[in-house]
């Protein structure tokens, strides 16, 4: 009873609003309780939504990283296949189209490689979903262009060269075998390498990485 009196003192204005009825006061209590429950419900739903969004963010970030890892692995795989040509002169002489920049398919492959290299993220942890998507598409284009160029190079082999040019290519390949033969003397290897370069002059533009590697081997043989 005392609590009711204190309540009436604090909320005397409700007498006019509710007409002084106990029933009206009861309704007011119910409404206030309902509002509190509604506020509590909203707060809980907000907490759940925030937690869900945070969890989804972690899932999305993990998915982006997995996508990036797959793209990097695919990129490295195509690079390894290309290095098999770029660093092996004997293989290049079998499939010269792979380094012939007069061929549109070869140009397309090298353009696709440069784009994939350019878009490869320097810092994987900072790569956004958009960055990874662009890089993934570039790697797919690179792999596709390489496949097409390689298939055509294997189909043609040396068929684009005239019979005398094909003989020069075969001779250069034999000379390169001598230049790479560790049982040959240093002067023999150097002479074979120089003659091979003379045979290839004007026929094929050899990759710098392959010639440097071979020259280093010949130079080491001479020093020994």
Secondary structure as UniProt FT lines:
FT   HELIX           2..10
FT   TURN            11..13
FT   HELIX           14..17
FT   TURN            18..20
FT   HELIX           22..86
FT   HELIX           89..94
FT   HELIX           96..99
FT   TURN            101..102
FT   HELIX           104..119
FT   HELIX           124..126
FT   HELIX           129..156
FT   TURN            157..160
FT   HELIX           163..179
FT   TURN            182..183
FT   HELIX           186..200
FT   TURN            201..203
FT   HELIX           208..223
//
